Amino acid sequence: MKLELRHNLPFTSASLSHQGKSIDVKAILIDTGSSSTVMSADLVEAIGIVPRPDDILNKLRGIGGTEVVYSRVVDRLAVGDAYLSDFDIEIGGMDYGFEIYGIIGMDFLRRTGSVINLKDLTLEFMPGKP
């Protein structure tokens, strides 16, 4: 699948399903520097994912500073032809000063056998992977 450069960073789109509801997500960063996959709290609220009183909050640390997130297991996350079922994502504010609704991190990239071709700006998945 073709990647799009925005702010000189590789972006794609995805589909997220949770408890019978689905949403198409645009402007998702492919980020090998992120260990986990993160989605925007505002975005996932549309399919019923909201914080619960018993959620455990965690801090993500990165170049942009820290962000408080909570986790949720979603039914399915698909990027192109690759998908993972019962996949744990982190959910946070994602206020980075430009349009971004999610980050596909190393957890998804490794489990799907992703191959990032920066010369051709493509994202491919190893045969036999989900």
Stockholm file with secondary structure:
# STOCKHOLM 1.0

chainA/1-130         MKLELRHNLPFTSASLSHQGKSIDVKAILIDTGSSSTVMSADLVEAIGIVPRPDDILNKLRGIGGTEVVYSRVVDRLAVGDAYLSDFDIEIGGMDYGFEIYGIIGMDFLRRTGSVINLKDLTLEFMPGKP
#=GR chainA/1-130 SS CBCEEETTEEEEEEEEEETTEEEEEEEEEECTTCSSCEEEHHHHGGGTCCCCTTCCCEEEEETTEEEEEEEEEEEEEEETTEEEEEEEEEEECCCCSSCCCEEECHHHHHHTTEEEETTTTEEEECTTCC
#=GC SS_cons         CBCEEETTEEEEEEEEEETTEEEEEEEEEECTTCSSCEEEHHHHGGGTCCCCTTCCCEEEEETTEEEEEEEEEEEEEEETTEEEEEEEEEEECCCCSSCCCEEECHHHHHHTTEEEETTTTEEEECTTCC
//
